[in-house]
Amino acid sequence: MQYRSFGSLDFKPSVLGFGAMRLPLLGVGGSRGAENAGAIDRDTATEMLHTAIDAGVNYVDTAYVYHNGASEPWLGEALAGGYRERVKVATKHPVWKVESAADFDRYLDEQLGRLGQQSIDFYLLHGLERETWRKIAGLGALEWAQKAQADGRIRHIGFSFHDEYEVFTEIVDAGEGVLEFCQIQLNYMDGAYQAGLRGLHYAAARGLGVIVMEPIRGGQLAKEPPSEVSELWETAPVRRTPAEWALQWLWSLPEVSLVLSGMSTLQQVKENLEYADRSRVGLLDAGELELVERVAGAYRRRLAVDCTGCKYCQPCPNGIDIPRILEFYNDARMYDDAAHQGILYSMFVDADKRADACSECGECEARCPQNLAVMEWLQLSHKLLAPGKSEK
């Protein structure tokens, strides 16, 4: 296992972290426990975790909401028998649920009980974006976190992030002297998305440890790629799986402290451990990095809708989040992944604000600087992504 520095902290994390968000489920991919379909397959998940720790993984990440609240209790039990002492545990505060300052303690104490611990090694303010950040900042989130650190319930304070770069820098600057690490989405397709590469450099330059999530875009960069992408990978002098290309691209970056992988099978754990063993800063040479860029370009040429996410079409009179829906549609087409994007569409877009709520008033098209046929694209998006309607 390879280890790296973690900002200014005296901790060397394994380059591969174990993410407990996509654990194997009962009744999925097999017959065992079908009556409890959807519950964590605790035996398999525990075997996966122990395999990773035995191979040198020393950072495990979960959150209050993962697996509908079942991830933290599973992790607390799975780390029994001496495994707790061999890893750092990270979990996240569900800050969007906070209504008053008292909620900060309420959720933290509940999480300590779930995990069966008196202290959490790495505690993150979960999924910060502009509105949530400003709300909890006004309620004294950073001051509260320092008090929880002082009384020993938290050892290190950080945040995970889902918004634009300017919001990211605002949070990093406001948290100077308090926030010690951050977690951002990054992969070779998302270098300019959310915090992106600029955020990686910004945080690292200010002494923060940087954890990367979604290194393979929820599995999209690991699945069998379209033919034009496969043909590019086949030209590489070194043979790697699509998943390893994505991971090695990240591990080649010196500012990356560790990469979280949400693994769902023991085979994925074993493969990722092999990839981690081979990783090095700067492992990919100039030619290989150029190949990765060509692959990214091949994926981008599969974009169906040339939406730049400028949000000029917002607000929609009917409350439709047009850029987000078009993003789901583009990802479905780009990665041949309508089923997964349909799930995201159902999870993250309220039923009364989906594309079929369009009244065809035309305001979006009048404001679109790309002159897109927005109303037509919304119809196609809903046809592909709506529950029970996804199709190839």
C-alpha positions as CSV (number, residue, x, y, z in Angstrom):
1,M,0.0,0.0,0.0
2,Q,1.2,3.5,-0.8
3,Y,0.8,6.4,1.7
4,R,0.8,10.1,1.3
5,S,0.8,13.4,3.3
6,F,-2.5,14.8,4.5
7,G,-2.2,18.6,4.4
8,S,-0.5,19.9,7.5
9,L,-1.7,17.0,9.7
10,D,0.5,14.4,11.2
11,F,-1.2,11.5,9.5
12,K,-0.2,9.4,6.4
13,P,-3.4,8.1,4.7
14,S,-3.4,5.1,2.4
15,V,-3.9,6.4,-1.1
16,L,-7.1,4.2,-1.3
17,G,-9.8,4.9,1.2
18,F,-12.8,2.6,1.8
19,G,-16.1,4.3,1.1
20,A,-19.1,2.9,2.8
21,M,-21.8,4.4,0.5
22,R,-22.2,1.6,-2.1
23,L,-22.0,-1.5,0.1
24,P,-23.4,-4.8,-1.2
25,L,-27.0,-5.4,-0.6
26,L,-29.1,-8.5,0.2
27,G,-31.2,-9.8,-2.6
28,V,-29.2,-7.9,-5.2
29,G,-27.1,-10.0,-7.5
30,G,-28.0,-13.2,-5.7
31,S,-30.7,-15.1,-4.0
32,R,-29.5,-14.9,-0.4
33,G,-31.6,-12.8,1.9
34,A,-34.1,-11.8,-0.8
35,E,-36.7,-11.2,1.8
36,N,-34.6,-8.3,3.1
37,A,-33.7,-6.9,-0.3
38,G,-32.0,-3.6,-0.1
39,A,-30.5,-4.1,3.4
40,I,-26.7,-4.2,3.7
41,D,-25.2,-7.6,3.2
42,R,-23.3,-7.3,6.4
43,D,-21.2,-10.4,6.1
44,T,-19.9,-9.6,2.6
45,A,-19.4,-5.9,3.4
46,T,-17.4,-6.8,6.6
47,E,-15.2,-9.2,4.6
48,M,-14.6,-6.5,2.1
49,L,-13.7,-4.0,4.8
50,H,-11.4,-6.4,6.6
51,T,-9.7,-7.4,3.3
52,A,-9.0,-3.7,2.7
53,I,-7.6,-3.0,6.2
54,D,-5.5,-6.1,6.2
55,A,-3.9,-4.8,2.9
56,G,-3.1,-1.5,4.5
57,V,-6.1,0.8,4.0
58,N,-6.3,3.0,7.0
59,Y,-9.2,5.5,6.2
60,V,-12.8,4.5,6.2
61,D,-15.5,7.0,5.2
62,T,-19.3,6.9,5.9
63,A,-22.1,9.4,6.6
64,Y,-25.2,9.8,8.6
65,V,-27.5,9.2,5.6
66,Y,-25.6,6.4,3.8
67,H,-27.8,3.3,3.2
68,N,-30.7,5.1,4.9
69,G,-28.8,5.4,8.1
70,A,-27.6,1.8,8.3
71,S,-24.0,2.4,7.2
72,E,-22.7,3.9,10.5
73,P,-24.1,1.1,12.7
74,W,-22.7,-1.5,10.4
75,L,-19.3,0.2,10.4
76,G,-19.2,0.4,14.2
77,E,-19.8,-3.4,14.4
78,A,-17.5,-4.3,11.5
79,L,-14.5,-2.6,13.2
80,A,-14.7,-4.8,16.3
81,G,-12.0,-7.3,17.0
82,G,-9.1,-4.9,16.8
83,Y,-9.9,-3.3,13.4
84,R,-10.9,0.0,14.9
85,E,-7.4,0.7,16.2
86,R,-6.0,0.2,12.7
87,V,-8.0,2.8,10.9
88,K,-9.2,6.4,11.0
89,V,-13.0,6.7,10.8
90,A,-14.6,9.6,8.9
91,T,-18.3,10.4,9.0
92,K,-20.4,13.5,8.0
93,H,-22.9,15.8,9.7
94,P,-26.2,16.1,7.8
95,V,-26.0,19.8,7.8
96,W,-29.1,20.3,5.5
97,K,-31.2,18.9,8.4
98,V,-30.0,21.6,10.8
99,E,-32.8,24.0,11.9
100,S,-31.2,25.3,15.1
101,A,-27.8,25.4,16.7
102,A,-28.9,22.6,19.0
103,D,-29.1,20.2,16.0
104,F,-25.3,20.2,15.7
105,D,-24.9,18.4,19.0
106,R,-28.0,16.3,18.5
107,Y,-26.8,14.7,15.2
108,L,-23.1,14.3,16.3
109,D,-24.1,12.5,19.5
110,E,-26.5,10.2,17.6
111,Q,-23.6,9.4,15.3
112,L,-21.3,8.6,18.1
113,G,-23.9,6.2,19.4
114,R,-24.4,4.6,16.1
115,L,-20.7,4.0,15.6
116,G,-20.2,2.9,19.2
117,Q,-17.3,5.4,19.6
118,Q,-16.5,8.3,22.0
119,S,-14.6,10.2,19.3
120,I,-14.7,10.6,15.5
121,D,-11.3,10.9,13.8
122,F,-12.4,13.0,10.8
123,Y,-15.7,14.8,10.9
124,L,-17.1,16.5,7.8
125,L,-19.8,19.1,7.3
126,H,-21.6,17.1,4.6
127,G,-22.2,18.2,1.0
128,L,-21.8,22.0,1.5
129,E,-23.3,24.3,-1.1
130,R,-23.9,28.0,-1.1
131,E,-27.3,28.1,0.8
132,T,-26.6,25.4,3.3
133,W,-23.1,26.8,4.0
134,R,-24.4,30.3,4.7
135,K,-27.2,28.9,6.9
136,I,-25.0,26.8,9.1
137,A,-22.3,29.4,9.2
138,G,-24.9,31.9,10.6
139,L,-25.8,29.3,13.2
140,G,-22.1,29.1,14.3
141,A,-21.1,25.8,12.7
142,L,-17.4,26.4,12.8
143,E,-17.4,27.6,16.4
144,W,-19.5,24.6,17.4
145,A,-17.1,22.3,15.7
146,Q,-14.2,23.8,17.5
147,K,-15.9,23.2,20.8
148,A,-16.7,19.6,19.9
149,Q,-13.0,19.2,19.0
150,A,-12.0,20.7,22.3
151,D,-14.2,18.3,24.3
152,G,-12.8,15.3,22.3
153,R,-15.8,14.2,20.3
154,I,-14.1,15.3,17.1
155,R,-10.4,15.1,16.3
156,H,-10.2,16.8,12.9
157,I,-12.7,19.1,11.1
158,G,-13.4,19.2,7.4
159,F,-16.1,19.4,4.8
160,S,-17.3,17.8,1.6
161,F,-18.5,19.9,-1.2
162,H,-21.0,20.2,-4.1
163,D,-21.2,23.6,-5.7
164,E,-19.2,26.1,-7.8
165,Y,-15.5,27.0,-7.3
166,E,-16.2,30.4,-6.0
167,V,-18.3,28.9,-3.1
168,F,-15.5,26.5,-2.4
169,T,-12.9,29.2,-2.0
170,E,-15.4,31.2,0.2
171,I,-15.7,28.2,2.6
172,V,-11.9,27.5,2.6
173,D,-11.1,31.1,3.4
174,A,-13.8,31.4,6.1
175,G,-12.6,28.2,7.7
176,E,-8.9,29.2,8.0
177,G,-7.5,27.9,11.2
178,V,-10.5,25.6,11.7
179,L,-11.0,23.4,8.6
180,E,-8.2,21.0,8.2
181,F,-9.3,18.9,5.2
182,C,-11.9,18.8,2.4
183,Q,-13.5,16.3,0.1
184,I,-14.3,17.1,-3.5
185,Q,-15.6,15.4,-6.6
186,L,-12.8,14.9,-9.2
187,N,-12.1,12.6,-12.1
188,Y,-10.7,13.1,-15.6
189,M,-14.1,14.1,-16.8
190,D,-14.8,16.6,-14.1
191,G,-11.6,18.7,-14.0
192,A,-13.6,21.9,-14.4
193,Y,-16.7,20.7,-12.5
194,Q,-17.6,22.1,-9.0
195,A,-14.3,22.7,-7.1
196,G,-12.4,20.8,-9.8
197,L,-8.7,21.0,-10.3
198,R,-8.6,24.7,-9.3
199,G,-10.2,23.7,-6.0
200,L,-7.7,20.9,-5.5
201,H,-4.8,23.3,-6.0
202,Y,-6.4,26.1,-3.9
203,A,-7.0,23.8,-0.9
204,A,-3.6,22.1,-1.0
205,A,-1.8,25.4,-1.2
206,R,-3.5,26.4,2.0
207,G,-2.4,23.3,3.9
208,L,-5.6,21.3,3.7
209,G,-5.6,17.6,3.1
210,V,-7.7,16.9,-0.1
211,I,-9.8,13.7,-0.4
212,V,-11.3,12.8,-3.8
213,M,-14.7,11.3,-4.1
214,E,-16.4,10.0,-7.3
215,P,-13.1,9.0,-8.9
216,I,-14.9,6.9,-11.5
217,R,-18.1,8.9,-11.6
218,G,-20.3,6.4,-9.8
219,G,-19.0,3.6,-11.9
220,Q,-19.5,5.3,-15.3
221,L,-15.7,5.3,-16.0
222,A,-15.3,1.7,-15.0
223,K,-18.0,0.1,-17.1
224,E,-17.4,-1.3,-20.6
225,P,-16.8,1.9,-22.6
226,P,-18.3,2.8,-26.0
227,S,-16.4,1.6,-29.0
228,E,-14.7,4.9,-29.8
229,V,-13.3,5.0,-26.2
230,S,-12.2,1.3,-26.2
231,E,-10.3,1.9,-29.4
232,L,-8.4,4.7,-27.8
233,W,-7.5,2.7,-24.6
234,E,-6.2,-0.1,-26.9
235,T,-3.5,2.3,-28.3
236,A,-1.9,2.7,-24.8
237,P,1.5,1.1,-24.4
238,V,0.5,-0.1,-20.9
239,R,-2.7,-2.1,-20.5
240,R,-5.0,-0.9,-17.8
241,T,-8.7,-1.4,-17.1
242,P,-10.8,1.7,-17.5
243,A,-11.2,1.9,-13.7
244,E,-7.4,1.9,-13.2
245,W,-6.9,4.6,-15.8
246,A,-9.3,6.8,-13.9
247,L,-7.7,6.1,-10.5
248,Q,-4.1,6.4,-11.7
249,W,-4.9,9.8,-13.3
250,L,-5.9,11.0,-9.8
251,W,-3.0,9.3,-8.0
252,S,-0.6,11.0,-10.5
253,L,-1.6,14.4,-9.0
254,P,0.7,15.3,-6.0
255,E,-2.0,17.4,-4.3
256,V,-4.4,14.4,-3.9
257,S,-4.1,13.0,-0.4
258,L,-6.3,9.9,-0.9
259,V,-9.0,8.6,-3.2
260,L,-12.2,7.2,-1.9
261,S,-13.8,4.3,-3.7
262,G,-17.3,3.2,-3.0
263,M,-16.8,-0.5,-3.6
264,S,-19.7,-3.0,-3.9
265,T,-17.9,-6.4,-4.3
266,L,-14.9,-8.2,-2.9
267,Q,-13.5,-8.4,-6.4
268,Q,-13.6,-4.6,-6.7
269,V,-11.7,-4.3,-3.4
270,K,-9.0,-6.7,-4.6
271,E,-8.6,-4.9,-7.9
272,N,-8.4,-1.5,-6.3
273,L,-5.8,-2.7,-3.9
274,E,-3.7,-3.8,-6.8
275,Y,-4.1,-0.5,-8.5
276,A,-3.2,1.4,-5.3
277,D,0.0,-0.7,-4.9
278,R,1.1,0.4,-8.4
279,S,0.2,4.1,-7.9
280,R,2.8,6.8,-7.7
281,V,2.8,10.6,-8.0
282,G,3.5,11.3,-11.7
283,L,3.0,7.7,-12.7
284,L,1.3,8.6,-16.0
285,D,3.8,10.2,-18.5
286,A,3.0,13.0,-20.9
287,G,1.8,10.6,-23.6
288,E,-0.5,8.8,-21.2
289,L,-2.0,12.0,-19.9
290,E,-2.6,13.1,-23.4
291,L,-4.4,9.8,-24.1
292,V,-6.6,10.4,-21.1
293,E,-7.5,13.8,-22.5
294,R,-8.4,12.2,-25.9
295,V,-10.6,9.7,-24.1
296,A,-12.4,12.5,-22.2
297,G,-12.8,14.3,-25.6
298,A,-14.3,11.2,-27.1
299,Y,-16.9,11.0,-24.2
300,R,-17.7,14.7,-24.6
301,R,-18.4,14.3,-28.3
302,R,-21.2,12.0,-27.3
303,L,-23.0,14.9,-25.6
304,A,-26.5,15.2,-26.8
305,V,-27.3,18.7,-25.6
306,D,-24.8,21.5,-25.8
307,C,-25.9,23.0,-22.5
308,T,-23.1,24.9,-20.7
309,G,-25.0,25.1,-17.4
310,C,-25.0,28.9,-17.5
311,K,-28.5,28.9,-15.8
312,Y,-29.8,31.8,-17.9
313,C,-32.9,29.7,-18.3
314,Q,-33.5,29.9,-14.5
315,P,-35.7,30.4,-12.7
316,C,-38.3,28.4,-14.6
317,P,-41.9,29.6,-13.9
318,N,-42.8,25.9,-13.1
319,G,-39.8,25.3,-10.9
320,I,-38.0,23.0,-13.3
321,D,-34.3,22.7,-12.7
322,I,-33.5,22.7,-16.5
323,P,-29.7,22.5,-16.3
324,R,-29.7,19.6,-13.9
325,I,-32.2,17.6,-15.9
326,L,-30.2,18.2,-19.1
327,E,-27.1,17.1,-17.2
328,F,-28.7,13.8,-16.3
329,Y,-29.8,13.3,-19.9
330,N,-26.3,14.1,-21.2
331,D,-24.7,11.6,-18.8
332,A,-27.2,8.9,-19.8
333,R,-26.3,9.4,-23.5
334,M,-22.6,9.9,-22.9
335,Y,-22.0,6.8,-20.8
336,D,-24.9,4.6,-22.2
337,D,-26.3,4.7,-18.7
338,A,-30.0,5.6,-18.8
339,A,-30.9,3.3,-16.0
340,H,-28.5,4.9,-13.4
341,Q,-29.3,8.4,-14.5
342,G,-33.0,7.6,-14.3
343,I,-32.5,6.7,-10.7
344,L,-30.8,10.0,-10.0
345,Y,-33.6,11.8,-11.8
346,S,-36.1,10.2,-9.5
347,M,-34.1,10.7,-6.3
348,F,-33.0,14.3,-6.8
349,V,-35.8,15.9,-8.8
350,D,-39.2,16.3,-7.1
351,A,-42.1,14.7,-9.0
352,D,-43.8,18.0,-9.6
353,K,-40.6,19.7,-10.9
354,R,-39.6,17.1,-13.5
355,A,-39.4,17.8,-17.2
356,D,-43.1,16.8,-17.8
357,A,-44.1,19.9,-15.7
358,C,-43.0,22.1,-18.6
359,S,-45.9,24.3,-19.8
360,E,-44.1,25.3,-23.0
361,C,-44.2,28.9,-22.1
362,G,-40.9,29.4,-24.1
363,E,-39.2,31.7,-21.5
364,C,-36.2,29.3,-21.3
365,E,-35.6,29.2,-25.0
366,A,-35.9,33.0,-25.3
367,R,-33.1,33.4,-22.7
368,C,-30.8,30.5,-23.8
369,P,-27.5,32.0,-25.2
370,Q,-26.9,28.6,-26.9
371,N,-30.3,28.9,-28.8
372,L,-31.2,25.4,-27.6
373,A,-34.6,23.8,-28.3
374,V,-35.0,23.5,-24.5
375,M,-38.6,22.4,-24.5
376,E,-37.9,19.6,-27.0
377,W,-34.9,18.4,-25.0
378,L,-37.0,18.4,-21.8
379,Q,-39.5,16.1,-23.4
380,L,-36.8,13.7,-24.6
381,S,-35.2,13.8,-21.1
382,H,-38.4,12.8,-19.4
383,K,-39.1,10.1,-21.9
384,L,-35.7,8.6,-21.2
385,L,-35.3,9.1,-17.5
386,A,-38.8,9.0,-15.9
387,P,-39.6,6.0,-13.7
388,G,-40.7,3.1,-15.8
389,K,-39.8,4.9,-19.0
390,S,-36.0,4.6,-19.3
391,E,-34.9,3.1,-22.5
392,K,-31.7,2.8,-24.5
